[in-house]
Amino acid sequence: MGTAVRQLPAPRPDLYTFSRLDLVAAGIYTAVAAFFATSAGLLAPVLLQLSPNPAVAAYAVNLAFYGVIGLLALTAARHVVRRDLLVLATRPWFTLAMVPLAVVASMVLTAVLVALSGPPQTSANQAGLQALMQQVPAWLMVPLVVFVGPFVEEYIFRHLLIGKLGRRLNIWLCCVLSVVLFAALHIVGQEALTLPVLMPYLAIGATLVFVYIWTGRNLMFSYFVHAAKNLLAVLFIYAVPPDLLDQLQ
């Protein structure tokens, strides 16, 4: 009976209350995302000033955008991040097993939904990301696509839209909003909203919402799943020769 029990932080109601920093981060994210969706063409002259290579310029803009929001998000959610990491540390084998299983589940769900919705289509977002990766080295892309991007999106679409907004609105309505808005973010302003294009994003969004709710609104677990999914995609794109990748599309 002398075994010490590791003490976790006591529950804090303020962890799920909107702070000013949350509103600033969400406001900047929404404003910039809306600008990209409606007026991205206005950036072309600015991008050319940054670099004659459009891919490098696009990477720099995305890194700046996600970098700023990422710092705000990490600062705003630092207490939740600490708590959730401590919770996961008490069950490391669960985390190590369930993260890859969740990634596989999202891939299976994606395949099923795409098959039901019609002929598969590569979204403009996915095609653009693949083209960007063919011109930007992996050591630059991994921090953005695997580490910073997924954390920002989990903070916005899971922590804020479900964890915090769910205290004011029906939790299931917030879950639906999270899935739909997450999918729309990757499509709006780039191409028509069609089911074959939307389905992959709806599938991963639904998977991330499920694991977030299932683990007791654990932000870091959904982040690990999201990061692992993106890492798998990055490895695939960099491992497959561009010519073969074009044929697979």
KARA-V919683 format. One record per helix or strand of 3 or more residues. SS is the DSSP state (~ for helix, > for strand). FROM is the first residue (numbers start at 1). TO is the last residue. If there is no record, write none. Layout:
ss = {SS & SS}
from = {FROM & FROM}
to = {TO & TO}
//
This chain:
ss = {~ & ~ & ~ & ~ & ~ & ~ & ~ & ~ & ~ & ~ & ~}
from = {13 & 20 & 54 & 78 & 92 & 124 & 138 & 171 & 195 & 219 & 242}
to = {16 & 50 & 76 & 89 & 117 & 133 & 167 & 185 & 214 & 239 & 248}
//
